[in-house]
Amino acid sequence: MHYQQFQLNNGLQVLVHPDHTTPMAVVNIMYNVGARDEDPNHTGFAHLFEHLMFGGSINIPEYDEPLQVAGGENNAYTTNDLTNYYVQLPAQNLETAFWLESDRMLSLAFGTKSLEVQRKVVCEEFKEHYINKPYGDVWHKMRALAYTTHPYRWQTIGASLAHVEATQLQQVKDFFAKHYTPCNAIMVVAGAVTTDQVKALAQKWFGPIPAGTLYQRQLPAEPVQTQARHLTVEANVPIDALYKCWHMGGRLSNSYYCIELLTEILGAGGSSRLHQQLVKEQQLFSNIECYHFGSIDPGLLVIEGKLVKGVTHQVADAAINQLIGQLLQQGITEQELAKAKNKTESQIAFEDISLMNRANNLAFYALLGNPELMHQELEKYQSFTTQQVMAEAALVLSPNNCSTMYYKANAQALATMAGADEDEDDDETADF
């Protein structure tokens, strides 16, 4: 994918990806701040800002209204590693996006009322998806079990509802001043644009914004896990579930690529080892999957599944461990690895179809330190052998590197399910 790049005097990195096969343009701004950059006693700020950034800025009280008039759409997302805002609109209205994005980078319209509104929205989201939803607290508990030191130990939404509820206006202003600055941001402009056009607009709208202080990330490293960890939880859920995770390397490590290929072999689709052996053959799980978080710092490889009714956690856990032991002893086949590589190649090609995805990926690789890494990804995946993948699997899938949670349906949930089964039987009898 072709692109040009330049940097403004205030430190804003700008990348341009011209594509005149479309009449559209995308403006993607990625801020180098995520949930890992929060104070452990005041979490949830990065995600709260995703909401606050749409609440109006100094000169533009309503962000969405002028964008809609210009025929555009926008959205954003926050992860533990970064925060990303993106706009897509007809290229002829490109300057509207520069006007909107520069004004909220310059200064949000901070106020007690806007904070109260967005804080309430986030609190409701917290309750709906992480407290009241079945299995909603799984990764609050699992992250806290797997991580003892690194800030990946809390989720993007925040470590607790109390942290969000206690957010004060001055804390919000300080967080904005520290992270939402030109020198801490990457802007990608893609579509029916030219580099000269983007340079002129970037200088006009973003050039006058003060650079801010470059954020130097100094996070505590997670110690090597040397002993297996276990947690049992009872909750009002319809069926028992099992979660296991292992520490793995960060985004730029060889470990990441090897484990990415391994997750395809273990848990991607109906032909994967986990599905074939534990769902189809042994019928221990109703569904099971294997994935990783894709995090920039060392992350987690995960196997999770819902148990078939009557199967105990101990039996299901032993079956997973036996499958992993078999994998480590016998290895993977060349055919399995080739299939995983082919699927990865297809996914990369599919992502490149979307202009918005290309802009986002370009920003992400620039955030990693080198946008050229984007062109090296496929070659990197293709370079690994079965021996290299298995060497990494042996390191990662150590029992001492594993954290396991038995998530049990409590008595109330089981009674409810039993009642539902009886009602079902009655209905079947009545039909006859």
N, C-alpha and C positions, 0 to 999 in steps of 0.2 A: 504494500500500500504506500503510495507516494505521499510525501508531506514536506512542508518547509517549517522552520521554526525560528523564532527570534525572542528576544527578551526586552521588556521595557526597562527604563532606568530605575523604576521602583521595584524591580525584581519579578514582576509578573511574567511567567513563561507562557508563550503563545505558540501554538502549533496550528498549521493550516493544511487541510486536506481537500484540495479542489476536486470536485466531481460534477461535471456538467451534464451528466446523463439524467440528472434530476433537477426540477425547478425549486427544490427545497434547500434549506440551510439548517444546520444544527449548531448551536452554541452550547458547549459543555464546559462547566467550571467545576473543577475538582479541588477541594480544600484538603490540605494535608492534616486533617484532624478527625479522630474517631473516638469511640468510647474508651479506647486504651489510653487516651490522653487526659482523662478526667481524674479529679481528686477522688480517692477511694471513699471519702466521706460525703461526697457530693456528686453522685453519678447520674447519668441520664441527660447531661447537658448537650452533648453532640446531637442526640436525637431530638431534644427539645428545640434546638436551633433549626433543624429541618422544618419545623412548624413555624417558628418565629420569622424565618426568612421570607415567608409568604404573607406576613402580616402588615406589610407596608414599610416604605423607607422615607427618608427625609422629604423628598420632593414628589414621591409617588405613593399616595395613601392606599391605593388598590393595585396590587401587582397584576392580578389576572385580567382585569378589565381592558387595559390597553393592548395586552397580548392577544386577547380574543378578537379585538377589533382588527388587529394585524393578521388574523388568520392563523395564529400560533397556538401551541399547546406546550405544557411544561410539567415537570415532575422532579422528584428528588429522592435520594435514598441515603441512609446512613449505615455504616458498618462499624465494627470495632476498629477498623483501620483508617477509614476515610469518610468524607461527606461529599456527595456529588449532586449538582444541580444542572438540569439540561432543558433547553428550549428548542423546539422545532417549529419553523415558520417558513412561509414563502421567502425565497432569497431576496426578492425585491424589497422586503420589509426588514432586512437584516439589522438595520440600525436600531430598530425598536428593541431588539434583544440586548444590544450593547447598552442602550439607555437604561433599561430595566436592571440589568445585572450590575452595571457600574454603580448605580445609585444605592443598591442595597449593600454592595461592598463598601461604599463610602461610609454609609451609616444607616442602620436600621432605625425605624421610628420607635425607639424604646419608650415604653411607658407602663405604668402599673396595670392599666386596663388590658393592653395587648398581652402582657405576661400572664395575667389572670385567665384570659380566654384560652390561650394556647396551653397553659399548664393544666387547665381543666380538660382540654381535649386529650392531652397525653395521659393524664390520670385515668380517664375513661378507657383509653386504649389499653393501658396497663391492666386494668380490672377485667376488661372483656377478653383479652387474649392471653394473659399470663396468670390470672388469679381464678376467674370463673370458668374458663375453658378447660375441658378435660385434657390432661397431660400438659397444660399450659406452663406449669412450673418446672418441667423436666430439665430444661437447660439452665435454669437458675441453679438448680441443685447439682446438675452434672458438672457445670463449669466450676462451681465452688468445690466440688470433690476432686476434679482433675488438676486444677490450678491452685497453688498455695500462695504464689508470689506475684506472678505476672498479671496485669490488669485485664487479661482475657477471662479472668475469673468472674466477671459480671457481663451480663448481656447488654446490647446496645440500648435497650429501653431503660436500663438502670438496674442497680443491684436491689433496690427496694422502692416501693411506692412512696415511702416516707421521704426519700431523697428528692423526688420530683415535687411532692407537696410542699417541701420546705424551701424551694428555690426562691432566692431573693433577687430583686432587680439589679443591685450592684454586682452580684455574682455573675449575672447574665452579661452585663456591660463589660466586665473584666474578661470573661471568656471570649467575647466577640473581639475585643481589642487585641487579645493575645493570638488568636488563630485566624480570624477572617480578614487577612491582609493580603495585598498583592504579592508580597514575597513568599507567602505561604499557599499560593494558589497556582493552578495550571489551567489555562483556557485553550480549548480546542474548537476551532471553527471549521466546519466541513460542509460540503455541498457545492452549490452553484456560486462560488466565490473565487476571488483572486487574492493572492498574497498581498499585493499592493493595496487592495481595497481593505483588507483586514488590518494591515499595518496602520493605515490612516484612521480607521475607526477605533482601533485599540488605543492609539495615542490620544485621540480626541476625548474618548470617554473614560479610559482607565489611567492614562498617563498622569493626570493631576492628583490622583489619590496617593496619599502618603504611604510609603513602603511598609511601615510597621517594622517590627523586630523579627528576624528570621527565627522560627521556632526550632530549637535544638532538642530532639527527643532523646531522653535518657531514662529508659524504662528498666525496671529490675528484671533480670533474666530468670526464667523459671528453672529451679534446680532439677536435676535429673531425678526422675521418680525411681526409687529403688525397692519399693514394696507395693504389692497389690492393694487397692483400696476398694471398699465395699460400702454400699448404702442400701437400706431397704426402706421403702416409702409405701404407706397405705393412703389411698385417696378414693374419692367417689368417681371412679372411672368404670366404663363398661367391661373392660377386659384387661387381664394382666399384660404387662409389657416388660421387655428386657433391653437395657442399654449398656453398651460396652464401648470404651474409647481408650485409645493409645496415643501418646505423644509422638509427633512426627516433625520433620524439618520444615523450615519456613519457605516462603514462596520462591526464593531464588536458589534454593538448595537442590542438589540432585535427589535428595530424599523426596521432595515434593513431586517430582516427575515420576519417580518409581512408584510411589504410593498412589498417585493418580491412575496409573495403569493397573495397579493391583486392585483398586476399588472397582474398576470395570470388570475385572475377571471374577472377583468375589461376589459383587452384588448388583451388577447392571443388567436388569431384565430377567426374563424367564429362563434363559439359558445359563445364567450365572451359577457358580458353585453353591452359594448359599440357598438360592431358590430351588435348585434341582434336588439338593440333598435334604434340606430341612423343611421345605414346604411341600414338595411333591412326593419325595420318597418316604421320609420319616414322619411327615405331617405333624410337626411340632409347632410350627408357626403358621398363622394365617397369612402373614406377609413379613418380609424381612428385607432390609436394604443395607448397603455399605456405601459410605461417602466420607468426604472430609470437608473442612470448613473453608479451605482456600485462603487462609489468613496469611498476611505478610510475615509476621513473626511465627516461630514454631507453633504449629496448631495441633489439631486432633483428627485422627482417623476414627470413624464411628461405625459400629454395627448396631442396628436397632431393629426390633421386631415385636409384633403382637402375638401372644401365645394362643394356641388352640385351647379351647375350654377343656379343663381337666389336666393339662400339662403343667407340671411344676416348674418353677424358675430353676431349680437345681438341675433338673433333667435337660431343660433347654440350654442352660449355660454350659453344661458338660458337653452337649452336642456341638456347640460352637467351638469350644476348646478342642474337641476331638478333630473337627474339620480343619482348624488352624494348624494343629499338630501334624495332620496328614499333609497339608499344604507345605509346611516347612520341611517335612521329611522327603516328600516326593517331588516338590517343585511345581512349576507351571510348564505347560507345553508351548512349543513354538507357535502352534495354531492359536492358542489362547492369547498369547502376546500380540500376534499379528492382528487378531480380531479387535483387541483393545486399541491398538495403534490406528487401525482403520476407522474405528468409531470416533476416536479423538480427532483425526483428520477431518472427518465429516462435520463434527461439531464446530471446529475452527472455521471451515469453509462456510457453514451455515450462518455463523455469527457475522461474517464479513458481508453478507447480503444487505444487512440493514445499515443505513447511513448512521443512525443513532448509535448502534453498537460499535461501529468503527471509531466514531468520535470518542465514545466512552473508553474503548480499549486503548486508544492512542494516549488519552490522558492518564490511564492507569499505568501503562508502561513508562511514561514520563515520570510519574510519581515513584516508580520503582528505581528510577535513576537513569534509564536509557530507553527511549522509545524504539530503538532498533531491536530491542529484545522481542518485540512483537513479530518481527520477521524471522526470528530464530526459533520460535516455539516449536513448530512442527518438526524441524530437524532435530531439536533436542529430544522430543518424545521418541522419534524414530531411531535415535542412536543407542537406546538402552537395550541390553541383551537380557535373556531370561536369567542368566547368572547374576547380573547386576540388580535386577528387580528382586530376586530371592535373597540376595545379601542384605538389601535394605529391609525386606520383610522380616528377616531374622532379627534385625536390630529393633525394629519397631514393635513387632508382635510378641515381645517378651512378656511373660506373665507378670513380672514385677513392674512393667510399664503400663499396666492396665488398671482402669477404674471401672467398676461395675455397679449398676443400680438395678435392683429388683423393684419394679413399680407394680404394686399389688392393688387389685380392686378390693375395697373394704367391705365389711359385712353388709352395710347399707346398699352398696351397689350390687352385690351378689344377690341380695334379697329382691331387689328391683328386677334384676335380670331373670331370676327364677319365676317371679310373678308374671313377667312378660312371656316366658316360655309356656306357663300354664294357660294363659289367655290364648296363646297360639294354638295349643292342643285343643282347647274348647271350641275354637273357631273351626278347626279341621273336623271335629266331631259333628258340629252343627251342619257343616256342608254336606256330610253324608246322611 
